[in-house]
Amino acid sequence: MRVARWNRAGLNHLTTPLLRWLPGFGVVHHRGRRSGRHYRTPVNLFPTDGGYVIALTYGSGTDWLKNVLAAGGCEVETRGRLVACTSPQVFHDPAAQQIRLPERPILRLLGVSDFLSLSASGAGTTPGRG
């Protein structure tokens, strides 16, 4: 997929500062399961009661998702807060029932039917401050 390669090559670095503040987007902070390196991946993020749902726009085989699943969690940066998240669960939902109604048609148009649910495990902190 050409867009995924562009994102990895540099587009993510350009869009991440903006997307961490926009509604419907966030940044997943995770560690490489083999390298131990710290990564930041922009995602489509939707708040739920007690956590978040992430639309897996590139499917369930991405490295960032494998890292989150292997670690049993990650941190999510959204609206200027960094929130520790646990209990990652991948689920299939072609109707996107846990997504807000305005975003559902867009996700269906993109063919997104796999999602990741995360439980927020505590209060958010300001990135770089704790």
C-alpha positions in Angstrom: 0.0 0.0 0.0 1.7 3.2 -1.2 0.1 5.5 1.4 1.4 3.3 4.2 4.9 3.6 2.8 4.6 7.4 2.5 3.4 7.5 6.1 6.4 5.5 7.4 8.8 7.4 5.3 8.0 10.8 6.7 4.4 11.9 6.5 3.7 10.7 10.1 6.5 12.9 11.4 4.9 15.9 9.7 1.3 15.2 10.8 1.9 13.9 14.4 2.2 17.4 16.0 -1.1 18.4 14.6 -3.0 15.2 15.0 -2.3 14.9 18.7 -4.6 17.8 19.2 -7.4 17.2 16.7 -10.7 15.5 17.7 -10.9 12.0 16.2 -7.1 11.6 16.2 -4.4 10.7 18.6 -0.9 9.4 18.8 -0.1 5.9 20.2 3.2 5.8 22.1 4.7 2.2 22.1 7.9 0.3 22.2 9.3 -2.0 19.6 8.9 -5.6 20.7 12.3 -6.6 19.4 14.2 -3.3 19.2 12.9 -1.6 22.4 12.8 1.7 20.5 10.2 4.2 21.3 7.7 4.9 18.5 4.8 7.3 18.0 2.1 6.4 15.6 -0.8 8.7 14.6 -4.2 7.0 14.7 -8.0 7.6 14.3 -9.0 7.6 18.0 -12.4 7.6 19.5 -13.2 7.9 23.2 -15.4 5.3 24.9 -16.6 4.8 28.5 -13.4 4.0 30.3 -11.0 4.0 27.3 -10.6 4.4 23.6 -11.3 2.6 20.3 -8.8 2.9 17.5 -9.8 2.3 13.8 -7.2 -0.1 12.3 -7.1 1.7 8.9 -4.2 -0.5 7.7 -5.6 -3.7 9.1 -4.6 -5.9 12.1 -1.1 -6.8 10.8 0.7 -3.5 11.5 3.9 -3.4 13.5 2.6 -0.8 15.9 -0.4 -3.0 16.7 1.8 -6.0 17.3 3.9 -3.9 19.6 0.9 -2.8 21.7 -0.5 -6.3 21.9 2.8 -7.8 22.9 3.3 -5.2 25.6 -0.2 -5.4 26.9 -0.8 -1.7 26.5 0.6 1.6 25.4 0.2 5.3 26.1 -2.3 7.4 24.0 -1.7 11.1 23.5 -4.9 13.0 22.8 -6.0 16.6 23.2 -2.7 17.4 25.0 -2.8 14.6 27.5 -0.9 11.3 27.7 -3.1 8.5 29.0 -1.7 5.0 30.0 -3.8 2.3 28.4 -4.1 -1.4 29.0 -6.1 -4.5 28.0 -5.7 -4.1 24.2 -8.3 -6.1 22.3 -8.7 -6.4 18.5 -12.3 -6.8 17.4 -14.1 -7.0 14.0 -17.2 -4.7 13.6 -18.2 -3.9 10.0 -21.0 -1.7 11.4 -18.5 0.4 13.5 -21.0 0.4 16.4 -18.6 1.9 18.9 -17.7 4.8 16.6 -19.6 8.1 16.6 -22.2 8.2 13.9 -20.6 11.0 11.8 -17.4 8.9 11.3 -19.0 5.6 10.5 -19.7 6.2 6.8 -16.1 7.4 6.3 -14.7 4.2 7.9 -17.0 2.1 5.8 -16.0 3.9 2.7 -12.3 3.2 3.6 -13.2 -0.5 4.2 -12.3 -0.4 7.9 -13.9 -3.1 9.9 -11.2 -3.9 12.5 -10.7 -1.9 15.7 -8.6 -1.9 18.8 -10.1 -1.3 22.2 -8.0 0.0 25.1 -8.9 0.6 28.7 -7.6 3.9 30.2 -5.7 2.9 33.3 -5.4 6.3 35.0 -5.6 10.0 34.7 -3.8 11.6 31.9 -0.6 13.6 32.2 0.9 16.4 30.1 3.5 14.9 27.8 7.0 15.7 29.1 5.8 16.5 32.6 5.3 13.1 34.3 
